Amino acid sequence: MANITAVINTYNEEKNIEQCLESLKWCHEIIVVDMNSDDETRTIARRYTEKIFLFQSVGYVEPARKFAVEKATGDWVLIVDADELIPASLKEQILFKIEKNDVDVVYLPRKNYIMGELIKYSGWWPDYQLRLFKKDTVNFTDQIHAGIRIEKNARECFLSDEEKNGIEHFSYFDAEHFIKKLNAYTSVEAKHLYDDRVQFSFKSLFESSLREFYNRYIKSKGYKDGYRGFFLCLMMLFYRALISIKLWEKYENKDSSVSSKYNEQKKRILKEYAN
């Protein structure tokens, strides 16, 4: 049987990490890469593995994930987030695929619990994730939400989208949690666009935002998720809009920061007292 390395990246995950690692004890190796948590994350993780590494946080997970996969020694790598669990039914499917040895890369469906309930529509199911692969068939980059490169001849497959095959993902607790993550992710995505010299345009802002809402609420039947579906689709519309807004800000303030502009205005106002 081929060896399996489970890879988990963490930052202040003391509320999640124990349950996550409990669902991975069957793996041959567990690697935790922690981005300098200041809670009990690493203390809890040490109960399950000695292979705990530190990595400087940059606000998103991809660079740390690349580092974590490079540390793996198993033939296969299974990537799991700290707020996810691998149920026993999915474990059996994973072991079956590995033993059969007819694929190199496996996309796993993911069940997302958001605001306290399982979201079945709105583009959140089956929410396929590339999480299981032979180590030498996948390369990682630092690009947010797009940091995976698959070798040309790798054999790929999608595990059937039965609920028993889904990663259990206990995601955003509430709107505040969602917006906190949204704020961080949109800043990183806007920076990448700016670094790639992508120009801001009102057309892109409106088209990307409205397309996001249409695809999730209408095309992916988000209305079937009730109030949660509508709110999630609305927040995802805002997600796309905010990326464009932050991109505009970078061009608007490229020659002079907002702080510098405000300081000039303050000096002008206070100068009136000198007269």
Secondary structure, 3 states (H helix, E strand, C coil): CCCEEEEEEECCCCCCHHHHHHCCCCCCEEEEEECCCCCCHHHHHCCCCCCEEECCCCCCCHHHHHHHHHHCCCCEEEECCCCEECCHHHHHHHHHHHHHCCCCEEEECEEEEECCEEECCCCCCCCCEEEEEEHHHEEECCCCCCCEEECCCCCEEECCCCHHHCEEEECCCCHHHHHHHHHHHHHHHHHHHHHCCCCCCHHHHHHHHHHHHHHHHHHCCHHHHHHHHHHHHHHHHHHHHHHHHHHHHHHHCCCCCHHHHHHHHHHHHHHHHHC
